[in-house]
């Protein structure tokens, strides 16, 4: 690789880690949004607002 093996494989490793972590972060974000919506709906119901 002409002396660039560390750069090439390091870049490949960083990209692989990013691709592996992305679905986990998306799942967490979705869970957080759903929890937030549930809390908001619960607060609205406690205040007597209809949903």
N, CA, C and O atoms as a Tripos MOL2 file, in Angstrom:
@<TRIPOS>MOLECULE
protein
  204   203    51     0     0
PROTEIN
NO_CHARGES

@<TRIPOS>ATOM
      1 N           0.8240   -1.1980    0.0000 N.3       1 UNK1
      2 CA          0.0000    0.0000    0.0000 C.3       1 UNK1
      3 C           0.8620    1.2520    0.0000 C.2       1 UNK1
      4 O           0.3800    2.3500    0.2820 O.2       1 UNK1
      5 N           2.0810    1.0890   -0.3030 N.am      2 UNK2
      6 CA          2.9510    2.2360   -0.4670 C.3       2 UNK2
      7 C           3.1790    3.0330    0.8090 C.2       2 UNK2
      8 O           3.3790    4.2460    0.7450 O.2       2 UNK2
      9 N           3.1540    2.3870    1.9570 N.am      3 UNK3
     10 CA          3.3960    3.0890    3.2150 C.3       3 UNK3
     11 C           2.1480    3.7370    3.8250 C.2       3 UNK3
     12 O           2.2240    4.4050    4.8560 O.2       3 UNK3
     13 N           1.0330    3.5340    3.1900 N.am      4 UNK4
     14 CA         -0.2090    4.1440    3.6850 C.3       4 UNK4
     15 C          -1.1290    3.1300    4.3520 C.2       4 UNK4
     16 O          -2.3030    3.4280    4.5750 O.2       4 UNK4
     17 N          -0.6400    1.9660    4.6690 N.am      5 UNK5
     18 CA         -1.4810    0.9110    5.2390 C.3       5 UNK5
     19 C          -2.1260    1.3530    6.5480 C.2       5 UNK5
     20 O          -3.3070    1.0920    6.7760 O.2       5 UNK5
     21 N          -1.3680    2.0120    7.3990 N.am      6 UNK6
     22 CA         -1.9260    2.4490    8.6800 C.3       6 UNK6
     23 C          -3.0980    3.4120    8.4600 C.2       6 UNK6
     24 O          -4.1330    3.2970    9.1150 O.2       6 UNK6
     25 N          -2.9290    4.3470    7.5460 N.am      7 UNK7
     26 CA         -3.9830    5.3090    7.2400 C.3       7 UNK7
     27 C          -5.1990    4.6080    6.6350 C.2       7 UNK7
     28 O          -6.3340    4.8790    7.0270 O.2       7 UNK7
     29 N          -4.9620    3.7120    5.6880 N.am      8 UNK8
     30 CA         -6.0650    3.0160    5.0150 C.3       8 UNK8
     31 C          -6.8320    2.1400    5.9920 C.2       8 UNK8
     32 O          -8.0570    2.2360    6.0740 O.2       8 UNK8
     33 N          -6.1370    1.2920    6.7300 N.am      9 UNK9
     34 CA         -6.8170    0.3840    7.6420 C.3       9 UNK9
     35 C          -7.3910    1.1230    8.8480 C.2       9 UNK9
     36 O          -8.4240    0.7280    9.3900 O.2       9 UNK9
     37 N          -6.7300    2.1780    9.2590 N.am     10 UNK10
     38 CA         -7.2920    2.9920   10.3410 C.3      10 UNK10
     39 C          -8.5910    3.6570    9.9250 C.2      10 UNK10
     40 O          -9.5510    3.6980   10.6950 O.2      10 UNK10
     41 N          -8.6190    4.1750    8.7090 N.am     11 UNK11
     42 CA         -9.8450    4.7890    8.1800 C.3      11 UNK11
     43 C         -10.9420    3.7450    8.0370 C.2      11 UNK11
     44 O         -12.1010    4.0060    8.3590 O.2      11 UNK11
     45 N         -10.5800    2.5740    7.5570 N.am     12 UNK12
     46 CA        -11.5430    1.4900    7.4290 C.3      12 UNK12
     47 C         -12.1070    1.1130    8.7970 C.2      12 UNK12
     48 O         -13.3120    0.9000    8.9300 O.2      12 UNK12
     49 N         -11.2570    1.0290    9.8020 N.am     13 UNK13
     50 CA        -11.7020    0.6850   11.1520 C.3      13 UNK13
     51 C         -12.6350    1.7330   11.7350 C.2      13 UNK13
     52 O         -13.6530    1.3910   12.3370 O.2      13 UNK13
     53 N         -12.3010    3.0090   11.5620 N.am     14 UNK14
     54 CA        -13.1510    4.0820   12.0730 C.3      14 UNK14
     55 C         -14.5190    4.0420   11.3970 C.2      14 UNK14
     56 O         -15.5470    4.2070   12.0540 O.2      14 UNK14
     57 N         -14.5270    3.8230   10.0850 N.am     15 UNK15
     58 CA        -15.7950    3.7430    9.3540 C.3      15 UNK15
     59 C         -16.6180    2.5450    9.8170 C.2      15 UNK15
     60 O         -17.8340    2.6550    9.9720 O.2      15 UNK15
     61 N         -15.9730    1.4100   10.0390 N.am     16 UNK16
     62 CA        -16.6820    0.2120   10.4980 C.3      16 UNK16
     63 C         -17.2910    0.4360   11.8780 C.2      16 UNK16
     64 O         -18.4210    0.0220   12.1360 O.2      16 UNK16
     65 N         -16.5430    1.0880   12.7650 N.am     17 UNK17
     66 CA        -17.0650    1.3760   14.1020 C.3      17 UNK17
     67 C         -18.2520    2.3290   14.0140 C.2      17 UNK17
     68 O         -19.2550    2.1380   14.7020 O.2      17 UNK17
     69 N         -18.1440    3.3450   13.1780 N.am     18 UNK18
     70 CA        -19.2440    4.3010   13.0160 C.3      18 UNK18
     71 C         -20.4890    3.6050   12.4790 C.2      18 UNK18
     72 O         -21.5960    3.8730   12.9460 O.2      18 UNK18
     73 N         -20.3220    2.7240   11.5150 N.am     19 UNK19
     74 CA        -21.4640    2.0010   10.9590 C.3      19 UNK19
     75 C         -22.0650    1.0240   11.9630 C.2      19 UNK19
     76 O         -23.2650    0.7540   11.9170 O.2      19 UNK19
     77 N         -21.2580    0.4970   12.8560 N.am     20 UNK20
     78 CA        -21.7620   -0.4240   13.8740 C.3      20 UNK20
     79 C         -22.5210    0.3300   14.9730 C.2      20 UNK20
     80 O         -23.5030   -0.1850   15.5080 O.2      20 UNK20
     81 N         -22.0750    1.5340   15.3100 N.am     21 UNK21
     82 CA        -22.6760    2.2970   16.3990 C.3      21 UNK21
     83 C         -23.9520    3.0120   15.9620 C.2      21 UNK21
     84 O         -24.8510    3.2150   16.7780 O.2      21 UNK21
     85 N         -24.0470    3.3930   14.7020 N.am     22 UNK22
     86 CA        -25.1860    4.1830   14.2180 C.3      22 UNK22
     87 C         -26.5450    3.5530   14.5220 C.2      22 UNK22
     88 O         -27.4210    4.2620   15.0170 O.2      22 UNK22
     89 N         -26.7750    2.2680   14.2560 N.am     23 UNK23
     90 CA        -28.0900    1.6890   14.5880 C.3      23 UNK23
     91 C         -28.4040    1.7370   16.0800 C.2      23 UNK23
     92 O         -29.5610    1.8920   16.4720 O.2      23 UNK23
     93 N         -27.3790    1.6050   16.9030 N.am     24 UNK24
     94 CA        -27.6010    1.6720   18.3490 C.3      24 UNK24
     95 C         -28.0360    3.0730   18.7660 C.2      24 UNK24
     96 O         -28.9400    3.2280   19.5870 O.2      24 UNK24
     97 N         -27.3950    4.0850   18.2050 N.am     25 UNK25
     98 CA        -27.7590    5.4600   18.5270 C.3      25 UNK25
     99 C         -29.1530    5.7980   18.0190 C.2      25 UNK25
    100 O         -29.9050    6.5030   18.6920 O.2      25 UNK25
    101 N         -29.5030    5.3010   16.8370 N.am     26 UNK26
    102 CA        -30.8410    5.5370   16.2980 C.3      26 UNK26
    103 C         -31.9090    4.8790   17.1610 C.2      26 UNK26
    104 O         -32.9660    5.4660   17.3920 O.2      26 UNK26
    105 N         -31.6480    3.6830   17.6340 N.am     27 UNK27
    106 CA        -32.6020    2.9890   18.5080 C.3      27 UNK27
    107 C         -32.7840    3.7540   19.8120 C.2      27 UNK27
    108 O         -33.9050    3.8850   20.3030 O.2      27 UNK27
    109 N         -31.6870    4.2600   20.3750 N.am     28 UNK28
    110 CA        -31.7760    5.0380   21.6100 C.3      28 UNK28
    111 C         -32.5620    6.3250   21.3850 C.2      28 UNK28
    112 O         -33.3910    6.6980   22.2150 O.2      28 UNK28
    113 N         -32.3070    7.0030   20.2750 N.am     29 UNK29
    114 CA        -33.0160    8.2450   19.9680 C.3      29 UNK29
    115 C         -34.5110    7.9800   19.8090 C.2      29 UNK29
    116 O         -35.3350    8.7550   20.2950 O.2      29 UNK29
    117 N         -34.8640    6.8890   19.1310 N.am     30 UNK30
    118 CA        -36.2710    6.5450   18.9480 C.3      30 UNK30
    119 C         -36.9250    6.2630   20.3070 C.2      30 UNK30
    120 O         -38.0440    6.7070   20.5640 O.2      30 UNK30
    121 N         -36.2320    5.5350   21.1620 N.am     31 UNK31
    122 CA        -36.7510    5.2290   22.4860 C.3      31 UNK31
    123 C         -36.9510    6.5180   23.2910 C.2      31 UNK31
    124 O         -37.9590    6.6640   23.9820 O.2      31 UNK31
    125 N         -36.0150    7.4380   23.2080 N.am     32 UNK32
    126 CA        -36.1160    8.7040   23.9290 C.3      32 UNK32
    127 C         -37.2960    9.5350   23.4340 C.2      32 UNK32
    128 O         -37.9980   10.1530   24.2350 O.2      32 UNK32
    129 N         -37.5170    9.5550   22.1230 N.am     33 UNK33
    130 CA        -38.6380   10.3170   21.5690 C.3      33 UNK33
    131 C         -39.9660    9.7090   22.0140 C.2      33 UNK33
    132 O         -40.8850   10.4360   22.3890 O.2      33 UNK33
    133 N         -40.0690    8.3940   21.9740 N.am     34 UNK34
    134 CA        -41.3070    7.7300   22.3950 C.3      34 UNK34
    135 C         -41.5690    8.0000   23.8710 C.2      34 UNK34
    136 O         -42.7060    8.2790   24.2520 O.2      34 UNK34
    137 N         -40.5470    7.9220   24.7000 N.am     35 UNK35
    138 CA        -40.7140    8.2280   26.1310 C.3      35 UNK35
    139 C         -41.1600    9.6660   26.3420 C.2      35 UNK35
    140 O         -42.0240    9.9340   27.1770 O.2      35 UNK35
    141 N         -40.5800   10.5850   25.5950 N.am     36 UNK36
    142 CA        -40.9540   11.9920   25.7090 C.3      36 UNK36
    143 C         -42.4110   12.1970   25.3200 C.2      36 UNK36
    144 O         -43.1340   12.9290   25.9970 O.2      36 UNK36
    145 N         -42.8470   11.5670   24.2460 N.am     37 UNK37
    146 CA        -44.2430   11.6920   23.8270 C.3      37 UNK37
    147 C         -45.1940   11.0820   24.8520 C.2      37 UNK37
    148 O         -46.2760   11.6170   25.0920 O.2      37 UNK37
    149 N         -44.7980    9.9760   25.4490 N.am     38 UNK38
    150 CA        -45.6410    9.3560   26.4920 C.3      38 UNK38
    151 C         -45.7620   10.2750   27.7110 C.2      38 UNK38
    152 O         -46.8480   10.4330   28.2690 O.2      38 UNK38
    153 N         -44.6420   10.8790   28.1200 N.am     39 UNK39
    154 CA        -44.6840   11.8020   29.2610 C.3      39 UNK39
    155 C         -45.5620   13.0080   28.9530 C.2      39 UNK39
    156 O         -46.3270   13.4590   29.8050 O.2      39 UNK39
    157 N         -45.4520   13.5270   27.7340 N.am     40 UNK40
    158 CA        -46.2460   14.6880   27.3400 C.3      40 UNK40
    159 C         -47.7350   14.3420   27.3230 C.2      40 UNK40
    160 O         -48.5630   15.1250   27.7900 O.2      40 UNK40
    161 N         -48.0680   13.1810   26.7900 N.am     41 UNK41
    162 CA        -49.4710   12.7590   26.7550 C.3      41 UNK41
    163 C         -50.0030   12.5480   28.1630 C.2      41 UNK41
    164 O         -51.1390   12.9190   28.4620 O.2      41 UNK41
    165 N         -49.1910   11.9560   29.0270 N.am     42 UNK42
    166 CA        -49.5990   11.7340   30.4130 C.3      42 UNK42
    167 C         -49.8300   13.0620   31.1300 C.2      42 UNK42
    168 O         -50.8000   13.2050   31.8740 O.2      42 UNK42
    169 N         -48.9500   14.0230   30.9120 N.am     43 UNK43
    170 CA        -49.1040   15.3420   31.5410 C.3      43 UNK43
    171 C         -50.3630   16.0320   31.0230 C.2      43 UNK43
    172 O         -51.0800   16.6730   31.7920 O.2      43 UNK43
    173 N         -50.6360   15.9060   29.7210 N.am     44 UNK44
    174 CA        -51.8450   16.5070   29.1620 C.3      44 UNK44
    175 C         -53.0940   15.8730   29.7570 C.2      44 UNK44
    176 O         -54.0660   16.5710   30.0480 O.2      44 UNK44
    177 N         -53.0770   14.5610   29.9380 N.am     45 UNK45
    178 CA        -54.2350   13.8740   30.4990 C.3      45 UNK45
    179 C         -54.4520   14.2660   31.9580 C.2      45 UNK45
    180 O         -55.5950   14.3700   32.4040 O.2      45 UNK45
    181 N         -53.3760   14.4820   32.7010 N.am     46 UNK46
    182 CA        -53.4880   14.8890   34.0910 C.3      46 UNK46
    183 C         -54.0430   16.3100   34.2120 C.2      46 UNK46
    184 O         -54.6840   16.6450   35.2080 O.2      46 UNK46
    185 N         -53.7990   17.1340   33.2100 N.am     47 UNK47
    186 CA        -54.2970   18.5000   33.2210 C.3      47 UNK47
    187 C         -55.7360   18.5800   32.6990 C.2      47 UNK47
    188 O         -56.3430   19.6510   32.6990 O.2      47 UNK47
    189 N         -56.2670   17.4520   32.2600 N.am     48 UNK48
    190 CA        -57.6200   17.4240   31.7850 C.3      48 UNK48
    191 C         -57.7930   17.7010   30.3120 C.2      48 UNK48
    192 O         -58.9180   17.8470   29.8330 O.2      48 UNK48
    193 N         -56.7120   17.7760   29.6000 N.am     49 UNK49
    194 CA        -56.7950   17.9850   28.1600 C.3      49 UNK49
    195 C         -57.0860   16.6490   27.4830 C.2      49 UNK49
    196 O         -56.5860   15.6060   27.9040 O.2      49 UNK49
    197 N         -57.8880   16.6940   26.4450 N.am     50 UNK50
    198 CA        -58.1680   15.4780   25.6930 C.3      50 UNK50
    199 C         -57.1730   15.3560   24.5580 C.2      50 UNK50
    200 O         -56.7660   16.3470   23.9510 O.2      50 UNK50
    201 N         -56.7930   14.1220   24.2850 N.am     51 UNK51
    202 CA        -55.8200   13.8690   23.2240 C.3      51 UNK51
    203 C         -56.5010   13.2160   22.0590 C.2      51 UNK51
    204 O         -55.8540   12.9180   21.0540 O.2      51 UNK51
@<TRIPOS>BOND
     1     1     2 1
     2     2     3 1
     3     3     4 2
     4     3     5 am
     5     5     6 1
     6     6     7 1
     7     7     8 2
     8     7     9 am
     9     9    10 1
    10    10    11 1
    11    11    12 2
    12    11    13 am
    13    13    14 1
    14    14    15 1
    15    15    16 2
    16    15    17 am
    17    17    18 1
    18    18    19 1
    19    19    20 2
    20    19    21 am
    21    21    22 1
    22    22    23 1
    23    23    24 2
    24    23    25 am
    25    25    26 1
    26    26    27 1
    27    27    28 2
    28    27    29 am
    29    29    30 1
    30    30    31 1
    31    31    32 2
    32    31    33 am
    33    33    34 1
    34    34    35 1
    35    35    36 2
    36    35    37 am
    37    37    38 1
    38    38    39 1
    39    39    40 2
    40    39    41 am
    41    41    42 1
    42    42    43 1
    43    43    44 2
    44    43    45 am
    45    45    46 1
    46    46    47 1
    47    47    48 2
    48    47    49 am
    49    49    50 1
    50    50    51 1
    51    51    52 2
    52    51    53 am
    53    53    54 1
    54    54    55 1
    55    55    56 2
    56    55    57 am
    57    57    58 1
    58    58    59 1
    59    59    60 2
    60    59    61 am
    61    61    62 1
    62    62    63 1
    63    63    64 2
    64    63    65 am
    65    65    66 1
    66    66    67 1
    67    67    68 2
    68    67    69 am
    69    69    70 1
    70    70    71 1
    71    71    72 2
    72    71    73 am
    73    73    74 1
    74    74    75 1
    75    75    76 2
    76    75    77 am
    77    77    78 1
    78    78    79 1
    79    79    80 2
    80    79    81 am
    81    81    82 1
    82    82    83 1
    83    83    84 2
    84    83    85 am
    85    85    86 1
    86    86    87 1
    87    87    88 2
    88    87    89 am
    89    89    90 1
    90    90    91 1
    91    91    92 2
    92    91    93 am
    93    93    94 1
    94    94    95 1
    95    95    96 2
    96    95    97 am
    97    97    98 1
    98    98    99 1
    99    99   100 2
   100    99   101 am
   101   101   102 1
   102   102   103 1
   103   103   104 2
   104   103   105 am
   105   105   106 1
   106   106   107 1
   107   107   108 2
   108   107   109 am
   109   109   110 1
   110   110   111 1
   111   111   112 2
   112   111   113 am
   113   113   114 1
   114   114   115 1
   115   115   116 2
   116   115   117 am
   117   117   118 1
   118   118   119 1
   119   119   120 2
   120   119   121 am
   121   121   122 1
   122   122   123 1
   123   123   124 2
   124   123   125 am
   125   125   126 1
   126   126   127 1
   127   127   128 2
   128   127   129 am
   129   129   130 1
   130   130   131 1
   131   131   132 2
   132   131   133 am
   133   133   134 1
   134   134   135 1
   135   135   136 2
   136   135   137 am
   137   137   138 1
   138   138   139 1
   139   139   140 2
   140   139   141 am
   141   141   142 1
   142   142   143 1
   143   143   144 2
   144   143   145 am
   145   145   146 1
   146   146   147 1
   147   147   148 2
   148   147   149 am
   149   149   150 1
   150   150   151 1
   151   151   152 2
   152   151   153 am
   153   153   154 1
   154   154   155 1
   155   155   156 2
   156   155   157 am
   157   157   158 1
   158   158   159 1
   159   159   160 2
   160   159   161 am
   161   161   162 1
   162   162   163 1
   163   163   164 2
   164   163   165 am
   165   165   166 1
   166   166   167 1
   167   167   168 2
   168   167   169 am
   169   169   170 1
   170   170   171 1
   171   171   172 2
   172   171   173 am
   173   173   174 1
   174   174   175 1
   175   175   176 2
   176   175   177 am
   177   177   178 1
   178   178   179 1
   179   179   180 2
   180   179   181 am
   181   181   182 1
   182   182   183 1
   183   183   184 2
   184   183   185 am
   185   185   186 1
   186   186   187 1
   187   187   188 2
   188   187   189 am
   189   189   190 1
   190   190   191 1
   191   191   192 2
   192   191   193 am
   193   193   194 1
   194   194   195 1
   195   195   196 2
   196   195   197 am
   197   197   198 1
   198   198   199 1
   199   199   200 2
   200   199   201 am
   201   201   202 1
   202   202   203 1
   203   203   204 2
@<TRIPOS>SUBSTRUCTURE
     1 UNK1         2 RESIDUE 1 A UNK
     2 UNK2         6 RESIDUE 1 A UNK
     3 UNK3        10 RESIDUE 1 A UNK
     4 UNK4        14 RESIDUE 1 A UNK
     5 UNK5        18 RESIDUE 1 A UNK
     6 UNK6        22 RESIDUE 1 A UNK
     7 UNK7        26 RESIDUE 1 A UNK
     8 UNK8        30 RESIDUE 1 A UNK
     9 UNK9        34 RESIDUE 1 A UNK
    10 UNK10       38 RESIDUE 1 A UNK
    11 UNK11       42 RESIDUE 1 A UNK
    12 UNK12       46 RESIDUE 1 A UNK
    13 UNK13       50 RESIDUE 1 A UNK
    14 UNK14       54 RESIDUE 1 A UNK
    15 UNK15       58 RESIDUE 1 A UNK
    16 UNK16       62 RESIDUE 1 A UNK
    17 UNK17       66 RESIDUE 1 A UNK
    18 UNK18       70 RESIDUE 1 A UNK
    19 UNK19       74 RESIDUE 1 A UNK
    20 UNK20       78 RESIDUE 1 A UNK
    21 UNK21       82 RESIDUE 1 A UNK
    22 UNK22       86 RESIDUE 1 A UNK
    23 UNK23       90 RESIDUE 1 A UNK
    24 UNK24       94 RESIDUE 1 A UNK
    25 UNK25       98 RESIDUE 1 A UNK
    26 UNK26      102 RESIDUE 1 A UNK
    27 UNK27      106 RESIDUE 1 A UNK
    28 UNK28      110 RESIDUE 1 A UNK
    29 UNK29      114 RESIDUE 1 A UNK
    30 UNK30      118 RESIDUE 1 A UNK
    31 UNK31      122 RESIDUE 1 A UNK
    32 UNK32      126 RESIDUE 1 A UNK
    33 UNK33      130 RESIDUE 1 A UNK
    34 UNK34      134 RESIDUE 1 A UNK
    35 UNK35      138 RESIDUE 1 A UNK
    36 UNK36      142 RESIDUE 1 A UNK
    37 UNK37      146 RESIDUE 1 A UNK
    38 UNK38      150 RESIDUE 1 A UNK
    39 UNK39      154 RESIDUE 1 A UNK
    40 UNK40      158 RESIDUE 1 A UNK
    41 UNK41      162 RESIDUE 1 A UNK
    42 UNK42      166 RESIDUE 1 A UNK
    43 UNK43      170 RESIDUE 1 A UNK
    44 UNK44      174 RESIDUE 1 A UNK
    45 UNK45      178 RESIDUE 1 A UNK
    46 UNK46      182 RESIDUE 1 A UNK
    47 UNK47      186 RESIDUE 1 A UNK
    48 UNK48      190 RESIDUE 1 A UNK
    49 UNK49      194 RESIDUE 1 A UNK
    50 UNK50      198 RESIDUE 1 A UNK
    51 UNK51      202 RESIDUE 1 A UNK
